[in-house]
Amino acid sequence: MKPIMPSILGKIILAYLALAAGVGGFILFTAADLRFLESRIREAVATTAFQDDAQEMRRHEKNFFLYRAPDELAAARALAVGLEDRITSDGPLAKILPGDELTTLNAAIAGYRRLLDHPDLVANIADEARVRAAGHAISESGDRLAERERGFLIETLRKSRQALIWTLGLVALLALAGGQILWRAVGRPLRRLEAQLKPLAKGRFQGFAEVSRDREIVSFTSALNRMLEELELRRRQVLRAERLAALGTLASGVAHELNNPLGNISGACQILMEELEGLAGLSAETRETLRDWLTQIDDETERARRIVRTLLDYSRKPGREGREAPACPLGDALDRSLLLLRQRLPARDSVIGEIPPGLWVRMDPQRLQQVFINLIQNALDAGANRVRIRARLAGAGDWPPPGADLVVGEGGGADEITAGVLIRVEDDGPGIPAERIERILDPFYTTREPGEGTGLGLYIVSEIIRERGGAMAVSSPAGGGADFALWLSGGEEA
């Protein structure tokens, strides 16, 4: 089972979730602390109100004993009833007072209220001391309760402040831990990769060492190493192409220099053939043998001159491309291409040409030879034993050919072109896999071993065809083989 590699994205998500959990916990803690603080404030407000009512009750009590005013007595009674209700109802005071203290205070208020309710209190004030003592006890209880609650509130605020500081510190630590995780996961590996990129800028294509086990960094490093391998391979191919270009220039010069001695050999051979009849002392048999030898020498010399001439034509810079390009006979271009490829063909019948006489296309002959050579060589390198080349006149409805897997260019489908020549290059090789057929015309794409091919042959063919305003289609039947169809402007001699 393939081990699961760590991921930068996973680490970022983990750090984010940890930070979000810390912030969420801070919010929940703060909300709970504020709710508790709110309840303490309500309790403090309730105790302050109890204290104020108790003091107001004592004031009315004192005014009654001082002025004997019934209204003052009624006010003191009402306040006493209110104090009793505050204690007996399910309010803040009932929750904060301990059970015994609540019972004692409740009994004191009830006793005070009964003293105030005595019917003879207005006429007889003999119970004044008892009333004053009971009221004083209630007032002191209220003062103690308020003082104690204020102390609780101050202590609660102090603890809330400390908890808030600790919570903020924890959130800050989580943020720092998340930043450290991101630095280790992203910042540090990228810094190391940056250090390894400096030699690349100076042209030293050395491989990248693994700087992290995270999946994204590993994929990025692998891609960079593959890119460097491809760059090194292309660099070697460019050097090889330069050597081949230099060799081609040398071959062109050698071929040019061979023309003169070959011409001299041919001229001398023809002179000997003319002078052969005038030579005396030769038997008829000897004369015929010499004539055969001289004829063979002249034929081989002419063949060598054709090869040199074809090599020189192939190495020359192509002429102008366009509508004014010369009419190039297809048969001659194929014959010249096979002449150059003769030593590389596995058998004499490896390439079968079925091109009607008089058929021509508008293309520079050297460019057309380049197309034939690349297509034939590509088929043979792919494992084909036989290549069949056919051509015919084609109309606007003959393009694209049925079953084509890949089509480039407009060809006969273009509105301004109504007729042309359709060339088919078919081989009996293993064919082209479906997953590769879309890439075979890409530059430098090759399935051969490094150093055995540049991956430019088919790309050059497609570029030549498109430069001429033609089209190219590729198909590979399921049974094997490949079919390259070319559509070019051309016609047939009348």
N, C-alpha and C positions, 0 to 999 in steps of 0.2 A: 504494500500500500504506500503510495507516494506521500511523504510527510507534508503537512500543511505549513507553508511558509508564513512568517509574520508579514503584516502589511502596514505600510505607513498610514493608509486610510483607517485601518482598524485602530491604530494607536491614536490617531487624531480623534476618532469617534470616542474612544475610551477616555481620553483626556477631557473632551467636551462633556461627556456624560458625568465624569467625576466633578467637573466644575459646575455643571448644571445641578448635580445633586447637592453640592456644597451651597450654592446660591439658594436652591429650593429649601434646604434645611435651615439656612439663615433666615429666609423669609418666614417659614413656619415657626421657628423659634421666636423671632421678633413679634409675629402676630400673637403667639401664645403669651409672651411676656407682656405685650401691650394690653391684652385682654385681662391678664391678672392684675396689671397696674390699674386698669380701669375699675376693676372690682374693689381694689383697695381705696381708690379715690372716692367711689360711691360710699364705701363704709366710713371714710373720713368725713364726707359731707353729711352722712346720717348722724355721726357722733357730734359734729359741730352744731347741727340743727337741734339735736337733743340738748346739748349744752346751752344753746341760746334760748330754747323754750323753758328750760329749767330756771335760767336766770330771769327771764321775763315773768315766770310764775312767781318767783320770790319777790320781784318788784311789785307785782299786784298784791301779793300777800302783805308786804310791808305797808303799802298805801292803805290797805283795808284796816290794819290795826292802828294806823296813824289817823285816818280820817273817818273811819267807820262807814265807808261808802259801800253799799251793796254791789254796785257795778264792779268794783275792784275784786270783791269776793267771787262774783260770777266769772270774771275773767280768769282768776287763779284756778277756779274749778275746771273751766274749759281747758286750760293748758294742762292741768293734771290728767284729765281724761285723754288728751292728745298724747301725753307722755306714756300713759299706760297702753294706749293703742300701738305706739311705736314698738313697744317691747313685746306685746302679745301677738302682733301680726307677724306674718312670715316675711320680714324685711331684713335689711342689713344688720340691724342691732341684734336681732334674734339669732343671727348666724355667728357674729363675732364674740358675743358674751359667753363665757363658760356657763355650764348649767347651774351651778350653785350661785354664782354671781347674778345670773339672770333672775333666779328665783328670789334672791334677797332684794334686788332692786325692784322687782315687780311687787313684792310684798310691801316695800317701803312706800311706793307710789300709791298702792291700794289703801294703805293705812292713812296716808296724807289726804287722799281724796275723801275717805270716810270722816276724817276730822273736819274737813271743809264742808261736808254735807250735813254736819250736826245742826239741827234746827235752832238751838239756843246759842249758836256761835255769835250771831249778830248782837243779841241782847246780853249775853254772858261771855265774857272773854277770859274766863278762867283757864281755858285750855290754850291760851296764846303761846305759852312756853312749849307745850307739846307740838303745836303746829309749826312753830319756828324751828324746833329741833328736827322734826321730820323733813321740812323743806330744806333745811341746811344739809341734811344727810343726802337728799336727792341731788342737790346742787353740787356737792363734793363728788358724788359718784359720776355725775356728768363731766366734771372737770377732769377727774382721773381717766375716765374713758376717752375723752378727747385728747388728753396728753399722751396716753398710751397709743392711740391710733395714729397720732402724728409721728410718734417714734417708729411705729411699724411702716408708715408710708415713706419716711426718710430712709429706713433700712432697705425697703423694697426698691427704691430708686437707686440706691448705691449698688445693690446686687444686680439690678437690670443693666446699669452702666458697665459693670465688670463683665457680665455675660455678653453684652454687645461687643465689648472690646475683644474678648476671647473669640467670639464667633467671627468677627471681622478678621482677626489674625488667622483663624483656621481657613477661611475662604482665601485669604492672601497666600497662605501656604499651598493650598490646592492649586491656585493659579500659577504659583512658581513651579510646582511639581509638573503641571501640565506644560508649561513653557520649557522645562528641562527635558521632558519626554519628546516634545517636538524638536528641540535642538538636537538631541541625540538621534532621533529618527530621520530628520530631514537636513538640518543645518550642518552637522558634522560630516555626514557622507557627501553632501554637495561640496563642502569645502575641500574634502579629499579628492573628489572628482575634478574640481577646478585646478588643484595642484597637478593632477595627472594630465590635464588638457594643455598645459603650458608647453611641454615638448612637442605636442601635435601641431601647435601654431608655428613651431620652428622647423617643421618638416620631418620630425622623428616619429614614425608611425609605430610606436610601441603599444602593446596591449594594455588594457585597463585592468588593474587588480580589483578584486571584489572588496568593496568598502562597507558593505552592509548586507545582512541577510534578509532585509525586507524585500517583498516581492517586486515592488515598483523599482527599487534601486537595482536589484538583480536583473530585471528585464532591461532596464536602461543600459546597464553595463554590458550585458550580452549583445544588445543591439549595436552599441558603439564598437565592440570587438568584431562583430560581423562586418560592420561598415569598414573598419580598418583592414580586415582580411580582403574585402572586395576591392578597396582602394589599392592595396598591394598587388592583387591579382591584375587589376586594370593597368596599374603602372607597368607591370611586367609585359602585359599584352601590348601596351603602347610602345614600349622599347622594342618588342619583337616586330611590331608593325613598322617602326622606323627602320629596323634592320632590313625588313623585307623591302621597304621602299628604296633603301639604299641599294639593296641587291637588284631591285628592278631597274634602277637607274644604270647600275653597272651592266646588267644584262642587255639593256637597251643600247648602251655604248658598244658592248661586245658584238651585238647583232648588227649594228651599223658598220662596224669594222669588218665583219665577216662578209658583207655584201661584195666588196671589191675582190677578195681572193676567190669567192664562189663564182663571181662573174668571169674572172680570168680562167678558172678551171673549166667553166662551161664553154668559153670561147675557144680555149685550146683543144678541148674535146671535139668541138664541131670542126675545127681546122683539121685535126687528125682524121676525122671521118671523111672529110673531103679529099685529103691527100692519100687516103688509104688505097684508093683505086689506082693511083699512079705509082705505087711502090712495086718494084720488080722483085722477083725471086720468092714471092709468097704463093703458097698453094691456095686453092679456092677454099679449102677447109680452114686453113689458118686465117685467111682474110675474113671469112664469116665469123670465126671465133672472136677475132679482134673487133669486128664491127659490133658484135653483141656486147662485148665488154665496154666499148666506148659508148654505146647506147645506154647501157646500164649506168655508167658513170654520169652521163649527161642527165638522165632521168633523176638519179639520186641528188645530183647537184641542183636541179630545178626544184626538187622537193625541199631540199634544204633552204633554198632561196625563198620559197613560199612560206616555210616556217619562220624564217627571219623576218619576212615582210609582215606576216601576221603578228608576230611579237612586237614589231615596231608600231604597227597600227594600234594594237591593244594598249601600248604604253603611252601613246600620244594623248594629250589633253582633249577631251571631247569637244566637239563643235557646239554651236549655238543650239539651244533647245527651244522649242516653240512650234507654232504652226508652220514656220518657214523651214523647219528641219528637213533634211534631205530624205527622199524615199529610199529606204533600206530594204533590199530583198531579204526575206526571211530565210530562204534556203542557204544563201551565201553566208549569212551571219552564223547560222547553225554549223555549217561546214567548218568555218574558221574557228569556232569555239571548240569543236571536236578535235580539230588539228592540235590545238593547244593542250587539250585534255587527254590525248591519245595514250600517253605513257601512264596515266593514272586510272584508265578504265580497266576493270577486271577482265573484260573479254571484248572481242570486236563487236559483238551484238548487244553490248550493255545498254547502248542508247539507240533507240529506233526512232528515226525522224519520218513523219508522214505530213510533209508540207507541200501543198500543190505548187507547181511551177508558176512563176509570175506574181505570187502573193508578196506584198510589201507593206511596211509600216513606216510612219513618219518618226524616225528616231536616228540619232547618231549611231553609226555601225558599232563603234567601240562600246557605247553604252548598252546596246542590245547584246553584244557578245558578253558583257559583264553580267547581264541578267541571265543568259543561258548558262554560263559557267557556274554562277553561284547556285542556281536551282539544281543543276545536274550534280555538282559537287556535294550539295547539302543532302540530296537523296542518297547518294552513294555512301556518304559518311553516316547516314542514319541506318544503314544496313540493307539498302535496296540492291537487288541483283540486276534489275532491268528498269530503264527509264524510257517512257514513251512520250514523244512530243508530237502533238497534232495542232493543226491550225486551219481555220476556215473563215470565210466572210461571215459577219454577224450583223444583225439588225438591232434596232432599238429595243425590241422585246426579248432579246437573247440574254439580257443582263438584269439581275445577277443569275448565275446558273443555279438550277434547283439543288437543294441539299447543302448549300454553302454554309459552313459554320462560322466563317469570319469574312467580312467584306470591308474593303477600304477603297475610297474613291467613288465617284459617281458612275463612270463608265457609260454604257449605253443607255442608262436611265436619265442622263442629262438631256435637257430640252434642246440644246443647241447641237447635239450630236445625234445623228440618225443612223450612222453605219460605221463599221470598223472591222477589225480583225480580232477573232477570239483564239487565243493560244492556250492549249492545255498541256501541262507537264505532269504526267502521272507516273507513280513508281509503285513497286510491289513490296515496299519495306514494311516495317511493323506498324506504321501509322503514328498518329499524334494523339496522345491522351487528351480526353475532353477538358481536363483541368488545366492543360498547358496551352491549348490552341489559341487562347486569348492573348498569350504573352509572346508567341513566337516571333512577332514582328517588333518587339521591344529591342532597343539597342543593348548590346552586351548580354542578352539573355541566351544562355546555352546550357544544355544538359550534359555536355561532354566534360571529360576530366580537365582540370586546370592545365593550361599550356597547349591543349589540343584544339582549341577553337576560341575565336574572339566573340562569337555571338552577334556578328555584324552582317553576315551574308544576306539573310532574309530582310533585315532592316534596310540594307542598301538597295535591294531589289524593289522593295515597296516605295522607297524614296524616289528611285528612278522612274517608276511607273507613275507616281503621283505628280512628279515634275512635268511629265508629258501630258498631264490631264487625263490619264487613263485610270484604270481600276484593277484591283487584284482581289481574288476570292480564294479562300482556303477551305478545303473539306477533307475529312478523314473518315471513310466508311468504317462501320463496326468490324468488318472482316479484315481490316488492315490496309495499308497503303495510304498514300497522300496524293491529293489532286490540287495543283496550283493553276488557277485560271487567270489569264491576263487579257484585259481588253485594251486595245490600242487603236488609235486612229490610223487608218490605212485603207488599202484596196487591192485590186487585182489588175494587172496589165491587160489592156484590150487585145 
